[in-house]
């Protein structure tokens, strides 16, 4: 009864107040007919509160989202399947799905009474213009009496995540610097020079089969050498996203950080589809993927995009190089950088020495703040002085055009170049 009274609607309170007033007036005026009317007005909402308060919703909910990973501004369909596990009918149900406001307004449905064991389904569409990970659910069920005196809300527990990834832009193939690296039983390393024997043999390790010992190379070098097993060759790339709070300007979808995320997502997707193993790292040294993502794995591109979808800003003031490890030396490095200062000089130089002709998109972040400073491409020029190949990026610039310009500048420098595509 107490639960039912907590759900009194405006109509229910009005009936109850009118009944009490009529009964009081009848007692004062000595009108027994008026007292009967007052009693009826007061008892009706109380009776509804008693009945609705004892109502139990025995619903089993199955929620599916297709697809679970969707690009920004693209729709996703949510299906709700309700099954009445009780023996008696539920009566009229008012459903409201709890979703974040970024996905749109909360959908509401009216479902006719479900008989015992009956199942019904409803669908709706969600869409988000911003990246992120959103929880859909729980489902709120509103129960009303036929007179509209009482309205109670019960929740059906359960939720499902929806990941909205950044939008991507198709990019043209450009010549990028790099070397082919192995990915077999040996530690990955670059083979830019050397004879065939240097490529097909390696140092003996404890546990290696003695039948694999290459005696001619062992005699020449004075130590045991074993033949390498056949292994695929794969080109690797690291995409660095500068996600420092101090390196970006603006807020929301129009900020320089969101532009950096969009550029990084497009580049990572393009490289993965072109045959590269792509690794995503951020300014604080985090390796979001924790591994190289091979194009042979269907989820590789999705893994990188999902990491970008949930990436947040870091308060770290300077670029970190914790992600630099020896086994990833000479991999292609492409960085999307924000505001740089002298404190980043050492980190950028170390990246330059560790990699092979790194490339960079240097965002002129002050232009995202409505200022003209930085429009001369100072960040890109500064990176070029450190041995990088860089192009400046302003708001509204076409990423395919920037990508082509980056390839044109990379093609000027001496060294080995390969087309961004294919493996051998």
PyMOL commands that set and color helices and strands:
alter all, ss='L'
color gray80, all
select helices_A, chain A and resi 2-6+10-29+32-53+101-103+196-200+210-212+215-221+245-247+252-254+256-273+300-309+326-328+342-354+365-369+378-385+399-412
alter helices_A, ss='H'
color red, helices_A
select strands_A, chain A and resi 59-66+69-71+76-84+93-97+108-111+119-126+132-136+139-144+151-156+160-165+175-177+181-182+201-203+225-227+233-241+276-282+332-337+359-363+389-393+417-419
alter strands_A, ss='S'
color yellow, strands_A
deselect
rebuild
show_as cartoon
